[in-house]
Amino acid sequence: MNTTRTTRLLLLNLVALAILVAIAPNTQGADPFVAGGRSTRAVAVSRGQSDRALVRAAEVSKALGLPGATRNVARLDDRFEHRTYDEVTSFDGRGREVAITRLDLDGRVVMALVLGWQRGHGPAVNSAAAERLAAKHVAAAGLAVSGKPTIHASAGAGGWSVTWTRVVDGIAVPGDGVRVTLWSDGSFHGLARQERPLAAIPTSPISDADARSAAEAFIARRFAGYGSDALRLDSAELAWLASNDTWDAGRPDAPEGTLRLGWIVRFEATGALAERLRLVQVWVNAADRSILGGDVAE
């Protein structure tokens, strides 16, 4: 497998967060993302901007223990994620890519990743140790987190995934937060941060009952052919959401860049429909009961 393909696969594995929002100039990111096309493109970066990114990347590499000494920088416009960032690639003495650092335009860390796979050089650590080590890496990267993280054993490669979900005004922001991945011995593998802009909170947000009612009416129309009991209401949860094209193919292919307050209303499939689907989510705008989007689990 070539280096470029390996890099991209590892990035996909690392970022269930697809990390970062940065406010880009109007000349960058003006074109919407189209499904099937490239999500990123290189944009112009001045010598001064490039030098600052290289200096900051060297600082991050030292703090996190990333390998590589020679570096180059590219400024990328990510139309799918509505962000522009500086991507700094580190090389070893043989010219091989060994690490990647992504920086917000103000220098904050978006992502740091050690490329390649390793077994670890010491005994495996437990979840408590993984949490402590991950917190140290977050601090070393100059980031702040709060609350208790979610800790999972990493599938496949071994090691740990430690995630702090972003919470604003007591309301979760699904997909946002900071995630650290460690190898089995606790050594650093990667870090990713996602922090998208939020719209203003509605003056009079709709209630849980209103959200359930709007979602049930939508489900009744959308799945009318399966009978009134094909989807059973399960729960409703307030969250910050990016509208998407799950229920409306006419919407942009990329999720909306600014998140809005809404209700995630979940339905469980029953009967014949359960053979095709497990769970359906309808996202209801907390401002006006409109449908923001949703998700379907097969």
Buried (B, 14 or more C-beta within 10 A) or exposed (E): EEEEEBBEEBBEBBBEBBBBBBBBEEEBBEEEBEEEEEBBBEBEBEEEBBEBBBEBBBBBBEBBEBBBEEBEBBBBBBBBBBBBBBBBBBBEEEEEBBBBBBBBBEBBBBBBBBBBEBEBEEEBBEEEBBBEBBBEBBEBBEBEBEEEBEBEEBEEBBBBBBBBBBBBEEBBBBBBBBBBBBBBBBBBBBBBBBBBEBEEBBEEBBEEEBBBBBBBEBBEEBBEEBEEEBBEBEEBBBBBBBBBBBBEEEBBBBBBBEBBBBBBBBBBBBEEBBEEBEBBBBBBBBBEBBBBBBBEEE
